[in-house]
Amino acid sequence: MRRLEEAGYETWCVGGAIRDALLGGAGSDVDLATAAPPEVVRTLFRRTIAVGIEHGTVGVLDAEGVLHEVTTFRHDVFTDGRHAVVAFGASLEEDLARRDFTINAIAWHPLQHRWADPYDGRADLVARVIRAVGDPAQRFREDRLRILRALRFAARLDFAIDPPTWAAAVAQSGDIAHLSAERVRDEWVKGLRSARDPAEMLRLWLTSGVAATWVPELDAARLAALAPPSGPPDPLLLTALYCTQAATVWRRFKGSTAEIRRAAAMDAGPATPATADGEAVRRWMHGVGDAVGDLTRL
């Protein structure tokens, strides 16, 4: 940050690391927003990676080899709900205005000990609220993946979703079919892995209406009756637990061959041996093959 500022380019720390630090969480890779154009960033640092150069993002490796994303201040020129065309030369205020939620639109200047928080994101952290920046309907029209991000953050942080933000998400929940399967799968996986209660995240998918488009197999009765298995969250196992057909979900998500095969084996079952005697258990284990571990956990 000091190097960018000494070169004459205003620079701020932004992103999830700022949000999580304010919540008392452990540090993570800090991202920077800067007035420096991407080509200038690449000349100022010895080790850089063009991680998203068309959107103004350059990855800069620090002395320990940790990658920090340095992104030029930008504003949207055009969005279609899936892709955005951006222009550089924006101010910090314009850059923060295009972000999704107030808790993600907070900037910190450690050299000057200053905050930029035009949307009161710090107040929403205290109130434990997920609130869209500005008009929530407009934010979601710009990128409807933000609807899924709202659900993920709510489940991860155990925050409530601000009523107008929730209403806009529900109103546009039927308009997410055009999103890429890979992006939706990433939100499903990250959401299940990070949620304090995976079942709560899935309930948000159901009640918001997004499950009807992407995971119609999600079963409300199973969510009400079954607790998640103990141990680290396993998105594939949780899909099999709460959905009527896990393999169908993972095919729609364009999962890997191995993931689809594993889900199909759980679907095929049978879920348990016919009886509890040793011979029946051995026959069942032979029949289900590699799925025995997953079915036992289920």
C-alpha positions in Angstrom: 0.0 0.0 0.0 2.8 2.4 0.9 4.5 1.7 -2.5 1.3 2.5 -4.4 0.7 5.7 -2.5 4.3 6.9 -2.8 3.8 6.5 -6.6 0.9 8.9 -6.3 -2.0 6.5 -6.3 -4.7 6.6 -3.6 -5.1 3.1 -2.1 -7.3 1.5 0.5 -7.7 -1.9 2.1 -11.1 -3.5 1.3 -13.0 -6.7 1.1 -13.8 -9.6 3.3 -10.7 -9.3 5.4 -11.8 -5.9 6.7 -15.3 -7.3 7.5 -14.0 -10.4 9.2 -11.4 -8.4 11.2 -14.2 -6.1 12.5 -16.1 -9.2 13.6 -13.0 -10.3 15.6 -12.0 -13.1 13.2 -8.5 -14.2 12.2 -6.7 -12.3 9.5 -6.8 -13.3 5.9 -5.4 -12.1 2.6 -6.1 -8.4 2.5 -7.3 -7.0 -0.9 -6.5 -3.4 -2.0 -8.5 -1.0 -4.1 -6.4 1.7 -5.8 -6.4 4.5 -8.3 -3.4 2.9 -10.1 -4.3 1.3 -13.5 -3.5 -2.4 -13.7 -0.5 -1.8 -16.0 1.0 0.5 -13.4 0.4 -2.0 -10.6 2.3 -4.6 -12.6 5.3 -2.3 -13.0 5.5 -1.4 -9.3 5.8 -4.9 -8.0 8.2 -7.6 -9.0 5.9 -10.6 -8.6 2.4 -10.2 -10.1 -0.2 -12.4 -11.6 -2.9 -11.2 -14.0 -5.8 -12.9 -12.1 -8.5 -10.7 -13.6 -6.8 -8.0 -15.6 -9.9 -7.3 -17.8 -11.7 -6.3 -14.6 -8.7 -4.4 -13.2 -7.4 -7.0 -10.8 -3.7 -7.9 -10.4 -2.5 -10.4 -7.9 0.6 -9.2 -6.0 2.7 -11.7 -4.1 4.2 -10.4 -0.9 7.5 -11.4 0.6 6.0 -14.5 2.2 4.4 -15.6 -1.1 0.8 -14.6 -0.1 -1.3 -13.3 -2.9 -3.2 -10.0 -2.5 -5.6 -8.8 -5.1 -5.0 -5.2 -6.1 -8.0 -3.8 -8.1 -8.3 -0.5 -9.8 -11.2 1.7 -8.7 -14.0 1.0 -11.2 -17.6 1.5 -11.9 -20.1 -0.6 -14.0 -20.8 0.5 -17.5 -23.1 -2.4 -18.4 -24.4 -5.5 -16.6 -26.8 -8.2 -17.7 -27.3 -10.0 -14.4 -24.4 -12.3 -15.1 -21.5 -10.4 -16.6 -20.3 -6.8 -16.0 -18.4 -4.4 -18.2 -16.4 -2.0 -16.0 -14.6 1.2 -16.6 -11.6 2.5 -14.6 -10.9 6.0 -13.5 -13.5 5.9 -10.8 -13.2 7.3 -7.2 -13.2 5.2 -4.1 -16.8 6.3 -3.4 -17.9 5.0 -6.9 -16.0 1.8 -6.3 -17.7 1.1 -3.0 -21.1 2.0 -4.5 -20.9 -1.0 -6.9 -20.3 -3.5 -4.1 -23.0 -6.0 -3.0 -23.6 -5.5 0.7 -22.9 -2.7 3.2 -20.7 -5.0 5.3 -18.5 -5.6 2.2 -18.3 -1.9 1.3 -16.0 -0.8 4.1 -12.5 0.5 3.4 -9.6 1.1 5.8 -6.5 3.2 5.3 -4.0 1.9 7.8 -1.3 4.5 7.0 -3.7 7.3 7.8 -5.9 5.4 10.3 -9.0 6.4 8.4 -12.2 4.6 7.6 -14.4 5.0 4.5 -17.8 3.6 5.3 -20.4 5.5 3.2 -23.1 2.8 3.7 -22.8 2.3 7.5 -21.5 -1.2 7.1 -19.9 -1.1 10.5 -23.3 -0.4 12.0 -24.8 -3.3 10.2 -22.1 -5.6 11.5 -23.1 -4.5 15.0 -26.8 -5.0 14.2 -26.0 -8.4 12.5 -27.8 -7.5 9.3 -27.1 -8.3 5.6 -28.2 -5.2 3.7 -27.7 -4.4 0.0 -25.8 -1.3 -1.0 -28.3 1.2 -2.2 -31.3 -0.2 -4.1 -31.4 -4.0 -3.5 -33.4 -4.7 -6.6 -30.8 -2.9 -8.7 -27.9 -4.6 -7.0 -29.4 -8.0 -7.8 -30.3 -7.1 -11.3 -26.6 -6.2 -11.9 -25.5 -9.7 -10.8 -28.1 -12.2 -9.5 -25.4 -14.3 -8.0 -25.6 -11.7 -5.2 -28.8 -13.3 -4.1 -27.0 -16.5 -3.4 -24.2 -14.6 -1.7 -26.7 -12.9 0.6 -28.0 -16.3 1.7 -24.4 -17.6 2.2 -23.4 -14.6 4.3 -26.5 -14.8 6.4 -25.9 -18.5 7.2 -22.2 -18.1 7.7 -22.4 -15.1 10.1 -25.8 -16.0 11.6 -27.1 -12.5 10.5 -30.6 -11.5 9.5 -31.3 -10.3 6.0 -32.7 -6.7 5.9 -36.4 -6.9 4.8 -36.1 -4.8 1.6 -33.0 -6.9 0.6 -34.9 -10.1 1.3 -38.0 -8.9 -0.6 -35.8 -8.1 -3.6 -34.1 -11.5 -3.4 -37.4 -13.3 -3.3 -38.8 -11.2 -6.2 -35.8 -12.1 -8.4 -35.3 -15.6 -7.3 -36.9 -17.0 -10.4 -34.4 -15.0 -12.6 -31.3 -16.9 -11.7 -31.6 -19.7 -14.3 -29.1 -17.9 -16.6 -26.3 -18.1 -14.1 -23.5 -20.5 -14.9 -23.7 -23.9 -13.2 -20.2 -23.5 -12.0 -20.9 -20.3 -10.2 -24.0 -21.7 -8.6 -22.2 -24.8 -7.5 -19.4 -22.7 -5.9 -22.0 -20.8 -3.9 -23.7 -24.1 -2.8 -20.3 -25.7 -1.8 -19.0 -22.5 -0.1 -22.3 -22.0 1.7 -22.5 -25.5 3.0 -18.9 -25.5 4.2 -19.1 -22.1 5.9 -22.6 -22.1 7.4 -22.9 -22.3 11.2 -25.8 -24.7 10.4 -25.8 -26.1 6.9 -29.5 -26.9 7.2 -30.2 -23.3 7.9 -28.5 -22.3 4.7 -30.6 -24.8 2.8 -33.8 -23.5 4.4 -32.9 -20.0 3.1 -32.5 -21.5 -0.4 -36.0 -23.0 0.0 -37.8 -20.0 1.4 -36.2 -17.5 -0.9 -37.3 -19.5 -3.9 -33.8 -20.1 -5.5 -34.0 -23.8 -4.8 -37.0 -24.1 -7.1 -34.8 -23.1 -10.0 -31.5 -24.9 -9.2 -32.2 -27.6 -6.6 -35.8 -28.7 -6.9 -34.8 -32.0 -5.3 -34.2 -30.2 -2.0 -36.7 -31.8 0.4 -38.3 -29.6 3.1 -39.4 -32.6 5.1 -35.8 -33.9 5.3 -34.6 -30.5 6.4 -37.2 -30.5 9.2 -36.5 -34.1 10.4 -32.7 -34.7 9.9 -29.8 -33.0 11.6 -26.5 -32.6 9.6 -23.9 -35.3 10.2 -21.1 -34.5 12.7 -17.7 -33.6 11.5 -16.5 -31.2 8.8 -19.3 -30.3 6.4 -19.2 -32.4 3.3 -21.3 -30.7 0.5 -21.8 -34.0 -1.4 -23.0 -35.9 1.7 -25.3 -33.0 2.7 -26.8 -33.0 -0.8 -27.5 -36.7 -0.5 -29.0 -36.2 3.0 -31.4 -33.4 2.1 -32.2 -33.9 -1.6 -34.2 -36.7 -3.1 -31.6 -37.3 -5.9 -28.1 -36.1 -5.2 -26.7 -37.2 -8.6 -29.3 -35.2 -10.5 -28.2 -32.1 -8.5 -24.5 -32.6 -9.2 -25.1 -33.3 -12.9 -27.0 -30.0 -13.1 -24.1 -28.3 -11.3 -21.7 -29.8 -13.8 -19.8 -31.6 -11.1 -16.8 -33.8 -11.8 -17.2 -37.4 -13.0 -16.0 -38.6 -9.6 -18.5 -36.4 -7.7 -21.5 -37.5 -9.9 -20.4 -41.2 -9.5 -20.2 -40.8 -5.7 -23.6 -39.1 -5.5 -25.2 -41.8 -7.8 -23.8 -44.6 -5.6 -25.4 -43.0 -2.5 -28.7 -42.6 -4.4 -28.6 -46.3 -5.5 -28.1 -47.6 -2.0 -29.8 -49.5 -0.4 -29.3 -47.2 2.5 -29.0 -49.9 5.1 -28.6 -53.8 5.3 -31.8 -55.8 5.2 -31.2 -57.0 8.8 -28.5 -56.5 11.4 -27.0 -60.0 11.3 -23.4 -60.3 10.0 -24.2 -62.1 6.8 -26.8 -59.4 5.7 -24.3 -56.7 6.6 -21.6 -58.3 4.5 -23.9 -58.7 1.5 -24.9 -55.1 1.8 -21.3 -53.9 2.0 -20.4 -55.9 -1.1 -23.4 -54.6 -2.9 -22.9 -50.9 -2.2 -19.1 -51.0 -2.8 -17.3 -47.7 -2.3 -20.5 -46.0 -1.1 -20.3 -47.9 2.2 -18.6 -45.1 4.1 -21.0 -42.4 2.8 -24.1 -44.6 3.5 -22.9 -45.4 7.0 -22.5 -41.7 7.8 -26.0 -41.0 6.3 
